[in-house]
Amino acid sequence: MKKSLIWLRNNYNLLEKVTLFVVVISLLILVFPREGKFKYEYQRGKPWQHEDLIAPVDFAVLKPTDELKLEKEKALEQLRPHFLKSQGIADAQINQAVNDFNSRWRNLPQTTDEERQKSLNLVFNVLDTLFSKGIVSYINEINDKPPDYQIWIINGNTAARTNLASLFSIQTAERYIRKEVDQSDVLNKDLIYDVLINALRQNVLYDAETTGRIRENTLAEIPNSRGMIQRGERIIARGELVNAEKFQVLESLRLDYESRLGTTFKYFNILIGQVLLISLTMIAFILFMVSFRKDLFAENKKLLLMLILILIMVSVTSMTMTVNSQLLQLLPFCMVPLIIRVFFDTRLAYFVHVVTLILTGFMVPNAFEFIFMQLIAGIIAIISVAELRRRSQFFITALAIFSSYSAIYIGMLLIQDGSFENISQRPFILFAGNALFTLFSYPLIYLFEKVFGLVTDVTLMELSDTNSSLLRKLSQYAPGTFQHSLQVANIAEEAAFAIGGNTLLIRAGALYHDIGKMEMPMYFIENQTSGMNPHDELGYEESGRIIVGHVFKGIEIAKKYNLPEVLVDFIRTHHGTRMAEYFYNRKKIDFPEEEISEKPFKYPGPVPFSKETSVLMMADSVEAASRSMQKPTEESISELVEKIINSQIKDNQFSNSELTFQDITKIKKILKKRLMSIYHIRIEYPVL
C-alpha cells in the first residue's frame, strides 16, 4: 500500500495527463456522429481516380438540390390558398345590424312603419349581398394580386375556385354601402350607413390548416429521385470525367451507402473505427508536443487549454452537421489557431489547427475541399497575428480570412464548373459571418488569460507602460531602483532580440524584477542619496536577510497586484541561487576564524529556466556592478562582463535554460556595447 502511494505521488503529473487525454478522447467519441463514411473521394470536373465503380446495391439517383428546389418552387406557384366561407358570421352580423337598427330607430321622432320597413329592407338586402358574395380577409399570399387571381373557397362540403374580383374587401364593401345608401330614397341615410358599417366583418377567412396540408401533400408528391441504378451496373470507369450527371449518381450512392451503414449491425464497427482514428490523432498530438514542445507538455494547464479549443470546435462542427451542413462555412475554424498563436508560437498554432481539421474532416462532406479551404485560411490567419501588438490586427485578420475563403471558393468553382454561372451570394455571406465570428477571439483571449494565467503581447505592452500604478509607485518610493530597472530593461531587450527571445516579455519582466525593494528602499544603494547607509548599524546576517528578502517581498507585491505568473518568474529567478556576496565576503574578512552559515546570504532561487529569465539575470548583474566602476573603459567593461557571466555559468545558474554558448557570446557582446554606450566611452583615435 505504501509503495502504491509513493508511486502515485511520484507519478501524479503523468496520471493527470493520462486522465486528461482519456477524458478528451471519450468526449470526442461521444460528439462524433454515428455514421459511416463513403470510402471514395471525388470532385466534380476531375477524373475518377479509383478503379471502375460497380453499383453494390440497387439505389435511386437523387435529383440535384437546385433542380429539386426549382421543381418545388414551381409547384408552390401553382398552389392557391384556401379560404373558409362562414355562414355563421354572416347570420350573426345581420342579426346585429337588425338589432342596432331597431334600437336607433325608436329614438327617431315622427316616423312611420312604412319608412321603418323600407329602411330595414335596405339594411338586410345590402348585407345579404355582401355576405353572399363574401368579404375576404387579406393575407400576404393574396396582397397585390391581380383581380383575376383565383383562390379556393370552401363553403360547406364544396370547394370552388373564385376570382378575387368577385369578392369584397372591407374597403370595397364600404364603397358599395355608400353607393347603395346614396341611391336609395330612404330617410335617415346617415343612420343606415352607420348601422351597415358597424356590421361589416370578413366572412371569407384564410384556412391555414387546409392550405398547409395541401402544400405538404403537393411537395410530397414531387419525387426526390429520377431513375434507378441496378446492382452490378457500372457507375463510372477509371479516368472518366466526373461531370454533373456522374457526380449526382455518386452523391446518391454515397448517401445511400452511409445511411445503410448507420442502420445495420455495422454501427459497432463504426464506433471502433472512430475510437482508433481519434486515438491515433491524439497520439500524434502527444508525440508532437513531447518532441518539440516539452515545456508546454509539462504544464497540464496549458495542455488543457489546447484540448478544450479542439474539443469545442469538433463539438460545434458535429452539432452543425446535425442541423444543417451548409452552415459549415459559417464556423470560425481560424479562431483556434489564432488563440493558440497569441499565447504560444506559430508552429504549435499550425499543428493544433491541423489536428482540429483532421478530426472534423472525418464528419464533413467533401473533406478534401473542406480541409484545403480551412488550412489555407488558417495559415493566413496565423501569419497575420505573428506579432500581435495592436488590437486593430484582429480586424485585418478577419478581412484576410474573408478574402482567403472567397478566393478559394472562386478557384474551386472554376475547377469544377469551368465558369461563373453557378456562383452564389450565399457562400460570401457565410464567409463574412465567419470572419465576424473570428473577432470573438479577442474576448476569448482575455477570458483564457484570466482562467489559465497566460499572457499575450498586448497585455505585456500594457504592463510595460511606466504610467501603470505599480511602476509609478516604484518610481516614487524607490527612484534609483526604477532607473536601474529601466536600464536593465533596455539592455535585456536588445540582448533577447539578438538571440531570438521574447523582447516584450523580457522588458516587462525587467521592469518588475526589483519591485520588492519598494518595502525598504533605503537599504539598497541605488536609492541612497544622503550618504547615510542604514546597513552600517546592522549585523552582516541582518543586512543579508534584507537584501535577499527583496525577492520574497517582490513576489508578495506581484501577487497583490495580480501580475501574471510569467512575470513573477522573473522576480523569483533574477538572482538564482547565488549569494549576497558583499555582506558574506565582509563577514568572512572580519571573522576569518568563524564558520559562517551561507543561509542568510543565499538567494532562494530557482535558477533561470528560460532564455528570457537567463538574459535578465546577466543584464541585472552587469548593470548593477557597472555602477561601482570609478572610471569605466572599454577594457574594464569587457572584463567586468566576462567575469560576472562566467561566474554565473560556473555556479550553474543557466543549467536549466535553453541558452547555447553561441547565445551567451552574443549576449556578452550586446552587454558590452550597451554599457559603453551608457558611459559614453569612445575609442581612441590613433595619433600620427
Salt bridges, closest charged atoms under 4 A:
ASP52 OD2 - ARG234 NH1 3.79
GLU67 OE1 - ARG226 NH1 2.71
GLU71 OE1 - LYS63 NZ 2.71
ASP100 OD1 - ARG104 NE 3.32
ASP182 OD1 - ARG178 NH1 3.89
ASP185 OD2 - LYS118 NZ 3.68
ASP194 OD2 - ARG104 NH1 3.80
GLU240 OE2 - LYS246 NZ 3.73
GLU251 OE2 - ARG254 NE 3.15
ASP256 OD2 - ARG260 NE 2.59
GLU258 OE1 - ARG254 NH1 3.34
ASP295 OD2 - ARG293 NH2 3.09
GLU299 OE2 - LYS302 NZ 3.36
ASP345 OD2 - ARG293 NH1 1.78
GLU387 OE1 - ARG389 NH2 3.97
ASP417 OD1 - ARG44 NE 3.64
GLU462 OE2 - ARG391 NH2 2.43
GLU493 OE1 - ARG507 NH1 2.96
GLU494 OE1 - ARG674 NE 3.36
ASP514 OD2 - HIS484 NE2 3.45
ASP514 OD2 - HIS513 NE2 3.08
ASP514 OD2 - LYS517 NZ 3.22
ASP514 OD1 - HIS550 NE2 3.23
ASP514 OD1 - HIS574 NE2 3.17
GLU526 OE2 - LYS517 NZ 2.98
GLU541 OE2 - LYS587 NZ 1.82
GLU542 OE1 - ARG545 NH1 3.98
GLU565 OE1 - LYS559 NZ 3.49
GLU565 OE2 - ARG572 NH2 2.84
ASP569 OD1 - ARG572 NH1 2.91
GLU581 OE2 - ARG578 NH2 3.53
GLU594 OE2 - LYS587 NZ 3.67
ASP620 OD1 - HIS484 NE2 2.72
ASP620 OD1 - HIS513 NE2 3.10
GLU623 OE1 - HIS484 ND1 2.53
GLU623 OE2 - ARG627 NE 3.08
GLU642 OE1 - LYS668 NZ 2.92
GLU642 OE2 - LYS672 NZ 2.77
ASP651 OD2 - ARG578 NE 3.17
